[in-house]
């Protein structure tokens, strides 16, 4: 838990430092730089959260499937199709985040 808290604290501090640097740049450019910086950060966060969610889901689904097959090896054929469908839907989540990031980058 301490590592997770430290990670989010460092992420928050780095975003705050970036915001201060972009604010100084935006003031010199008339304020348009801040909007572009916010859109770029939002695009990065969209990809990061979607990828994190998909990776976490795929790991949990894979672990559960392997445990189920380990307990009952005869059910491997019945578990294969739901496993592949679930993994495909989770991968679609990551692709949605990527598409959102591309759409946001088009606004810069």
FIVEXKOL-459899 format. One record per atom (N, C-alpha, C): residue in one letter; atom name; x, y, z. Coordinates in nm, 2 decimals. Layout:
 lopa seba   east  north     up
    a   CA      X      Y      Z
...
***
This chain:
 lopa seba   east  north     up
    x    N   0.08  -0.12   0.00
    x   CA   0.00   0.00   0.00
    x    C   0.09   0.13   0.00
    x    N   0.20   0.12   0.07
    x   CA   0.29   0.23   0.07
    x    C   0.35   0.26  -0.06
    x    N   0.38   0.16  -0.14
    x   CA   0.43   0.18  -0.27
    x    C   0.33   0.24  -0.36
    x    N   0.21   0.20  -0.35
    x   CA   0.10   0.26  -0.43
    x    C   0.08   0.40  -0.40
    x    N   0.08   0.43  -0.27
    x   CA   0.06   0.57  -0.23
    x    C   0.18   0.66  -0.28
    x    N   0.30   0.60  -0.27
    x   CA   0.42   0.68  -0.32
    x    C   0.41   0.70  -0.47
    x    N   0.37   0.60  -0.54
    x   CA   0.35   0.61  -0.69
    x    C   0.26   0.73  -0.72
    x    N   0.14   0.73  -0.66
    x   CA   0.04   0.83  -0.69
    x    C   0.09   0.97  -0.64
    x    N   0.16   0.97  -0.53
    x   CA   0.22   1.10  -0.49
    x    C   0.32   1.16  -0.59
    x    N   0.40   1.07  -0.64
    x   CA   0.50   1.11  -0.74
    x    C   0.43   1.15  -0.87
    x    N   0.33   1.08  -0.91
    x   CA   0.25   1.12  -1.03
    x    C   0.19   1.25  -1.01
    x    N   0.13   1.27  -0.90
    x   CA   0.06   1.40  -0.87
    x    C   0.17   1.52  -0.87
    x    N   0.28   1.50  -0.81
    x   CA   0.38   1.60  -0.81
    x    C   0.44   1.63  -0.95
    x    N   0.46   1.52  -1.03
    x   CA   0.51   1.55  -1.16
    x    C   0.40   1.62  -1.25
    x    N   0.28   1.59  -1.23
    x   CA   0.17   1.66  -1.31
    x    C   0.16   1.80  -1.26
    x    N   0.18   1.83  -1.13
    x   CA   0.18   1.97  -1.09
    x    C   0.29   2.05  -1.14
    x    N   0.41   1.99  -1.14
    x   CA   0.53   2.06  -1.19
    x    C   0.51   2.08  -1.34
    x    N   0.46   1.99  -1.42
    x   CA   0.43   2.01  -1.56
    x    C   0.33   2.12  -1.58
    x    N   0.23   2.12  -1.49
    x   CA   0.13   2.23  -1.51
    x    C   0.19   2.37  -1.48
    x    N   0.28   2.38  -1.39
    x   CA   0.34   2.51  -1.36
    x    C   0.43   2.55  -1.48
    x    N   0.50   2.45  -1.54
    x   CA   0.59   2.49  -1.65
    x    C   0.50   2.53  -1.77
    x    N   0.39   2.45  -1.79
    x   CA   0.30   2.49  -1.90
    x    C   0.23   2.62  -1.88
    x    N   0.20   2.65  -1.76
    x   CA   0.13   2.78  -1.73
    x    C   0.22   2.89  -1.76
    x    N   0.35   2.88  -1.73
    x   CA   0.44   2.99  -1.77
    x    C   0.46   3.00  -1.92
    x    N   0.46   2.89  -1.99
    x   CA   0.46   2.89  -2.13
    x    C   0.33   2.95  -2.19
    x    N   0.22   2.91  -2.13
    x   CA   0.09   2.95  -2.18
    x    C   0.07   3.10  -2.16
    x    N   0.12   3.16  -2.06
    x   CA   0.11   3.30  -2.03
    x    C   0.18   3.38  -2.14
    x    N   0.30   3.33  -2.18
    x   CA   0.37   3.39  -2.29
    x    C   0.31   3.38  -2.42
    x    N   0.23   3.27  -2.45
    x   CA   0.17   3.24  -2.57
    x    C   0.03   3.29  -2.58
    x    N  -0.03   3.34  -2.48
    x   CA  -0.16   3.39  -2.48
    x    C  -0.26   3.29  -2.42
    x    N  -0.22   3.19  -2.35
    x   CA  -0.31   3.10  -2.28
    x    C  -0.34   2.97  -2.36
    x    N  -0.31   2.97  -2.49
    x   CA  -0.35   2.86  -2.58
    x    C  -0.26   2.73  -2.54
    x    N  -0.15   2.75  -2.49
    x   CA  -0.06   2.64  -2.45
    x    C  -0.11   2.56  -2.34
    x    N  -0.19   2.62  -2.25
    x   CA  -0.24   2.54  -2.14
    x    C  -0.35   2.45  -2.19
    x    N  -0.43   2.49  -2.28
    x   CA  -0.54   2.40  -2.33
    x    C  -0.47   2.29  -2.41
    x    N  -0.37   2.31  -2.48
    x   CA  -0.30   2.20  -2.56
    x    C  -0.24   2.11  -2.46
    x    N  -0.18   2.16  -2.36
    x   CA  -0.11   2.07  -2.26
    x    C  -0.21   1.99  -2.18
    x    N  -0.33   2.05  -2.15
    x   CA  -0.43   1.97  -2.08
    x    C  -0.49   1.86  -2.17
    x    N  -0.50   1.89  -2.30
    x   CA  -0.55   1.79  -2.39
    x    C  -0.45   1.67  -2.41
    x    N  -0.32   1.71  -2.42
    x   CA  -0.22   1.61  -2.43
    x    C  -0.21   1.52  -2.30
    x    N  -0.22   1.58  -2.19
    x   CA  -0.22   1.50  -2.06
    x    C  -0.35   1.41  -2.06
    x    N  -0.46   1.46  -2.10
    x   CA  -0.58   1.38  -2.10
    x    C  -0.57   1.26  -2.19
    x    N  -0.50   1.28  -2.31
    x   CA  -0.48   1.17  -2.40
    x    C  -0.39   1.07  -2.34
    x    N  -0.29   1.11  -2.27
    x   CA  -0.20   1.01  -2.21
    x    C  -0.27   0.94  -2.10
    x    N  -0.35   1.01  -2.02
    x   CA  -0.42   0.94  -1.91
    x    C  -0.52   0.84  -1.96
    x    N  -0.59   0.88  -2.08
    x   CA  -0.68   0.79  -2.14
    x    C  -0.62   0.65  -2.18
    x    N  -0.50   0.66  -2.24
    x   CA  -0.43   0.54  -2.28
    x    C  -0.38   0.46  -2.16
    x    N  -0.33   0.54  -2.06
    x   CA  -0.27   0.47  -1.95
    x    C  -0.38   0.39  -1.87
    x    N  -0.49   0.46  -1.84
    x   CA  -0.60   0.39  -1.76
    x    C  -0.66   0.28  -1.84
    x    N  -0.68   0.29  -1.97
    x   CA  -0.74   0.18  -2.05
    x    C  -0.64   0.07  -2.05
    x    N  -0.52   0.09  -2.07
    x   CA  -0.42  -0.02  -2.08
    x    C  -0.40  -0.08  -1.94
    x    N  -0.40  -0.01  -1.84
    x   CA  -0.39  -0.06  -1.70
    x    C  -0.51  -0.15  -1.67
    x    N  -0.63  -0.10  -1.70
    x   CA  -0.75  -0.18  -1.68
    x    C  -0.76  -0.31  -1.76
    x    N  -0.72  -0.30  -1.89
    x   CA  -0.72  -0.42  -1.97
    x    C  -0.61  -0.52  -1.92
    x    N  -0.49  -0.47  -1.89
    x   CA  -0.39  -0.56  -1.84
    x    C  -0.43  -0.63  -1.71
    x    N  -0.49  -0.56  -1.62
    x   CA  -0.53  -0.61  -1.49
    x    C  -0.64  -0.72  -1.52
    x    N  -0.74  -0.69  -1.60
    x   CA  -0.84  -0.78  -1.63
    x    C  -0.79  -0.91  -1.70
    x    N  -0.70  -0.89  -1.80
    x   CA  -0.65  -1.01  -1.87
    x    C  -0.57  -1.10  -1.77
    x    N  -0.50  -1.04  -1.68
    x   CA  -0.42  -1.12  -1.58
    x    C  -0.51  -1.20  -1.49
    x    N  -0.62  -1.13  -1.45
    x   CA  -0.71  -1.20  -1.36
    x    C  -0.79  -1.31  -1.43
    x    N  -0.83  -1.28  -1.55
    x   CA  -0.90  -1.38  -1.63
    x    C  -0.81  -1.50  -1.66
    x    N  -0.69  -1.47  -1.70
    x   CA  -0.59  -1.58  -1.73
    x    C  -0.56  -1.67  -1.61
    x    N  -0.55  -1.60  -1.49
    x   CA  -0.52  -1.68  -1.37
    x    C  -0.64  -1.76  -1.33
    x    N  -0.76  -1.71  -1.34
    x   CA  -0.88  -1.79  -1.31
    x    C  -0.89  -1.90  -1.40
    x    N  -0.87  -1.88  -1.53
    x   CA  -0.88  -1.99  -1.63
    x    C  -0.78  -2.10  -1.60
    x    N  -0.66  -2.06  -1.57
    x   CA  -0.55  -2.16  -1.54
    x    C  -0.58  -2.24  -1.42
    x    N  -0.64  -2.17  -1.32
    x   CA  -0.67  -2.24  -1.19
    x    C  -0.79  -2.34  -1.22
    x    N  -0.89  -2.30  -1.30
    x   CA  -1.00  -2.38  -1.33
    x    C  -0.95  -2.51  -1.41
    x    N  -0.86  -2.49  -1.50
    x   CA  -0.81  -2.60  -1.58
    x    C  -0.73  -2.69  -1.49
    x    N  -0.66  -2.63  -1.40
    x   CA  -0.57  -2.71  -1.31
    x    C  -0.66  -2.80  -1.21
    x    N  -0.77  -2.75  -1.17
    x   CA  -0.87  -2.82  -1.09
    x    C  -0.94  -2.93  -1.16
    x    N  -0.98  -2.90  -1.29
    x   CA  -1.06  -2.99  -1.37
    x    C  -1.00  -2.99  -1.51
    x    N  -0.90  -3.07  -1.54
    x   CA  -0.84  -3.07  -1.68
    x    C  -0.94  -3.10  -1.79
    x    N  -1.04  -3.18  -1.76
    x   CA  -1.14  -3.22  -1.86
    x    C  -1.23  -3.10  -1.91
    x    N  -1.23  -2.99  -1.83
    x   CA  -1.31  -2.88  -1.87
    x    C  -1.24  -2.78  -1.95
    x    N  -1.12  -2.81  -2.00
    x   CA  -1.03  -2.71  -2.07
    x    C  -1.10  -2.68  -2.20
    x    N  -1.17  -2.77  -2.27
    x   CA  -1.23  -2.74  -2.40
    x    C  -1.35  -2.65  -2.38
    x    N  -1.42  -2.67  -2.27
    x   CA  -1.54  -2.58  -2.24
    x    C  -1.50  -2.44  -2.20
    x    N  -1.38  -2.43  -2.14
    x   CA  -1.34  -2.29  -2.09
    x    C  -1.27  -2.21  -2.20
    x    N  -1.23  -2.28  -2.31
    x   CA  -1.15  -2.20  -2.41
    x    C  -1.22  -2.09  -2.47
    x    N  -1.34  -2.12  -2.52
    x   CA  -1.42  -2.01  -2.59
    x    C  -1.45  -1.89  -2.50
    x    N  -1.51  -1.92  -2.38
    x   CA  -1.53  -1.80  -2.30
    x    C  -1.41  -1.72  -2.26
    x    N  -1.30  -1.79  -2.25
    x   CA  -1.17  -1.73  -2.22
    x    C  -1.13  -1.64  -2.33
    x    N  -1.13  -1.69  -2.45
    x   CA  -1.09  -1.61  -2.57
    x    C  -1.18  -1.49  -2.59
    x    N  -1.31  -1.51  -2.57
    x   CA  -1.41  -1.40  -2.59
    x    C  -1.38  -1.29  -2.48
    x    N  -1.36  -1.33  -2.36
    x   CA  -1.33  -1.23  -2.25
    x    C  -1.21  -1.16  -2.28
    x    N  -1.10  -1.23  -2.32
    x   CA  -0.98  -1.16  -2.35
    x    C  -0.99  -1.06  -2.47
    x    N  -1.07  -1.10  -2.57
    x   CA  -1.10  -1.01  -2.68
    x    C  -1.17  -0.88  -2.64
    x    N  -1.27  -0.90  -2.55
    x   CA  -1.34  -0.78  -2.50
    x    C  -1.25  -0.69  -2.42
    x    N  -1.17  -0.75  -2.34
    x   CA  -1.07  -0.67  -2.26
    x    C  -0.97  -0.60  -2.35
    x    N  -0.93  -0.66  -2.46
    x   CA  -0.84  -0.59  -2.55
    x    C  -0.91  -0.48  -2.62
    x    N  -1.04  -0.49  -2.64
    x   CA  -1.12  -0.38  -2.71
    x    C  -1.12  -0.26  -2.61
    x    N  -1.12  -0.28  -2.48
    x   CA  -1.11  -0.17  -2.39
    x    C  -0.99  -0.09  -2.41
    x    N  -0.88  -0.16  -2.42
    x   CA  -0.75  -0.09  -2.45
    x    C  -0.75  -0.01  -2.58
    x    N  -0.81  -0.07  -2.68
    x   CA  -0.82   0.00  -2.81
    x    C  -0.91   0.12  -2.80
    x    N  -1.02   0.11  -2.72
    x   CA  -1.11   0.23  -2.71
    x    C  -1.03   0.34  -2.65
    x    N  -0.94   0.32  -2.55
    x   CA  -0.86   0.42  -2.49
    x    C  -0.77   0.48  -2.59
    x    N  -0.71   0.39  -2.68
    x   CA  -0.62   0.44  -2.78
    x    C  -0.69   0.53  -2.88
    x    N  -0.81   0.49  -2.92
    x   CA  -0.89   0.58  -3.01
    x    C  -0.93   0.71  -2.95
    x    N  -0.96   0.71  -2.82
    x   CA  -0.99   0.84  -2.75
    x    C  -0.87   0.93  -2.75
    x    N  -0.75   0.87  -2.73
    x   CA  -0.63   0.95  -2.73
    x    C  -0.60   1.01  -2.87
    x    N  -0.63   0.93  -2.97
    x   CA  -0.61   0.98  -3.11
    x    C  -0.70   1.09  -3.14
    x    N  -0.83   1.08  -3.09
    x   CA  -0.93   1.19  -3.11
    x    C  -0.89   1.31  -3.04
    x    N  -0.84   1.29  -2.91
    x   CA  -0.79   1.41  -2.84
    x    C  -0.67   1.48  -2.90
    x    N  -0.58   1.40  -2.95
    x   CA  -0.46   1.46  -3.02
    x    C  -0.50   1.54  -3.14
    x    N  -0.61   1.50  -3.20
    x   CA  -0.66   1.58  -3.32
    x    C  -0.71   1.72  -3.28
    x    N  -0.73   1.74  -3.15
    x   CA  -0.78   1.87  -3.11
    x    C  -0.66   1.96  -3.07
    x    N  -0.54   1.91  -3.08
    x   CA  -0.43   2.00  -3.04
    x    C  -0.39   2.08  -3.16
***
